[in-house]
C-alpha cells in the first residue's frame, strides 16, 4: 500500500529557502515509497480563514482535499518575528474544515515540522510553535524536527543544501513521516 505525504510550506517567494527545505524533506518521504503532494507557498495565498464563510476558493479546497487524502504531512514555515508565518498559519487554520471528517483535523497522522529563519532564535521558536499547532490539530509530530538557520545554510535550485547534515535531517523527517504513515495506514 502506497501512503500519501502532503508537504505544506514556503513563503510568497517561489523557491524560497523554506520551500527548498520542504522539497528535500519530501524527497526523503519519496525515498521511503510515499506518493508526494506539494503545496508550496504561492499556493497558500488564501483569504483569512473564516469559519462562517461556506464558499472556499479553489486553492483552499485543493489544500483541504489533499489533507483528507494525506497519510502524513510535512510542514515547513519561515520564521517571522519568532513564530510561524501568517501565510502558513492561515493555511493551517483551514484544517478546521476537516473537523467533521471520519479522521478529523490531522488525527492519527505523523507530521514532520521544519522551520527556516535567519537566526537560531527565530528558527527554534518557530519549530516549537509548529509542533504546538500540530498537537492542537491532533497530529503526531515526528521525533525529529529541524530548525534551519538560513544565515548558515544555503539551498540551491537543484535541490542541494550547503550542509550535508541539515540535508540528511530534512530527508530523515520525510522518511519518518512516510514510515509512520505506512505502519499506521489502513
Secondary structure, DSSP 8 states (H G I E B T S, - for coil): ---EEEEEEE-SSTT-HHHHHHHHHHHHHHHTT-EEEEEEGGGG------TT-----HHHHHHHHHHHH-SEEEEEEEEETTEE-HHHHHHHHGGGGGTTSSS-TTTT-EEEEEEEESSHHHHHHHHHHHHHHHHHTT-EE-S--EEEETTT--B-TTS-BS-HHHHHHHHHHHHHHHHHHHHH--
